[in-house]
Amino acid sequence: MFKILLPTFFLSIVSLPSHAVAQDPTRPAYPVNTPETAEISIEADPRLSAIWISGQSKWATINGVQAKQGQTIPGNIKIIKIRKNAVTINQNGNIKTLQLLQRPYKTTK
């Protein structure tokens, strides 16, 4: 009985479709836009979502586009200065300062 059921079982497993897709584990979960590859997104208010500062460079992510200090990103936004919690930009001649959202942290007593 097992001589008949065992091969039938293995054949049924092998014939099942596999839905697993191999993906590159080093690929970011979300695509990263750079000024050269970014699509033009027209937003009334630019949104600052991240700031990276290392010893040699400063980067900011505005409207989903990563750029260095001094670069211009779609929407005619030039990054003038990147600081620890804020970025100063020039958008169509208007100077604006974008702040990172500060999250309140609870302290334990």
C-alpha positions as MATLAB code, in Angstrom:
seq = 'MFKILLPTFFLSIVSLPSHAVAQDPTRPAYPVNTPETAEISIEADPRLSAIWISGQSKWATINGVQAKQGQTIPGNIKIIKIRKNAVTINQNGNIKTLQLLQRPYKTTK';
ca = [
       0.000    0.000    0.000;
       2.822    2.452    0.904;
       4.639    1.510   -2.303;
       1.736    3.007   -4.250;
       0.891    5.976   -2.021;
       4.424    7.259   -1.473;
       5.306    7.770   -5.168;
       1.871    9.289   -5.779;
       2.402   11.691   -2.891;
       5.832   12.804   -4.197;
       4.513   13.252   -7.730;
       1.660   15.404   -6.476;
       4.065   17.629   -4.502;
       6.466   18.030   -7.420;
       3.658   18.972   -9.782;
       2.396   21.821   -7.548;
       3.288   25.267   -8.862;
       5.862   27.152   -6.870;
       4.954   30.763   -6.102;
       8.231   31.629   -4.420;
      10.313   34.130   -6.353;
      14.002   34.542   -5.669;
      14.827   38.168   -4.908;
      18.088   39.948   -4.360;
      18.473   40.280   -0.550;
      20.570   43.447   -0.935;
      17.935   45.250   -2.987;
      16.189   48.040   -1.017;
      12.581   47.395   -0.073;
      11.628   50.719   -1.665;
      13.298   52.179   -4.739;
      15.586   55.124   -4.081;
      15.228   58.109   -6.363;
      18.211   60.238   -7.219;
      18.026   63.610   -8.969;
      19.071   61.927  -12.242;
      16.480   59.106  -12.116;
      13.597   60.803  -10.332;
      10.308   61.403  -11.995;
       9.089   64.953  -11.798;
       6.608   65.217   -8.982;
       4.812   68.501   -8.648;
       3.841   69.154   -5.066;
       2.788   72.466   -3.603;
       4.794   71.943   -0.420;
       8.117   70.101   -0.485;
       8.370   67.408    2.186;
      11.574   66.563    4.009;
      11.662   62.930    5.075;
      15.313   62.204    5.958;
      18.739   63.754    6.573;
      22.058   61.874    6.461;
      25.213   63.570    7.665;
      28.593   61.859    7.603;
      32.088   63.242    7.983;
      32.405   63.921    4.261;
      28.904   64.574    2.906;
      25.370   65.698    3.685;
      22.295   64.234    2.016;
      18.590   65.002    2.313;
      15.485   63.276    0.984;
      12.878   65.748   -0.242;
       9.731   64.536   -2.023;
      11.291   61.068   -2.189;
      14.449   62.276   -3.976;
      17.908   61.991   -2.394;
      20.242   64.898   -3.096;
      23.367   66.548   -1.748;
      23.748   70.111   -0.587;
      23.936   72.368   -3.666;
      21.986   70.060   -6.002;
      18.684   70.885   -7.667;
      15.871   68.322   -7.651;
      12.640   68.151   -9.682;
      10.172   70.865   -8.832;
      12.920   73.499   -9.228;
      14.088   72.939   -5.636;
      17.725   73.813   -4.898;
      19.165   72.565   -1.618;
      21.033   75.472   -0.064;
      22.022   74.134    3.361;
      21.593   70.846    5.215;
      21.682   70.944    9.003;
      21.069   68.328   11.704;
      17.258   68.728   11.835;
      16.479   71.109    8.967;
      17.171   71.847    5.316;
      17.088   75.286    3.694;
      15.881   75.269    0.087;
      15.257   77.734   -2.714;
      12.090   76.915   -4.645;
      11.336   79.286   -7.515;
      13.101   82.150   -5.739;
      11.431   81.516   -2.357;
      13.740   80.550    0.498;
      12.160   77.948    2.803;
      13.380   75.939    5.774;
      12.056   72.394    6.015;
      12.106   70.798    9.470;
      12.235   67.111   10.307;
       9.318   66.053   12.448;
      10.381   65.785   16.053;
       8.827   62.859   17.853;
       8.294   63.242   21.576;
      10.043   60.623   23.632;
       8.681   59.496   26.951;
      11.085   59.370   29.829;
      10.769   56.910   32.654;
      10.959   58.111   36.207;
];
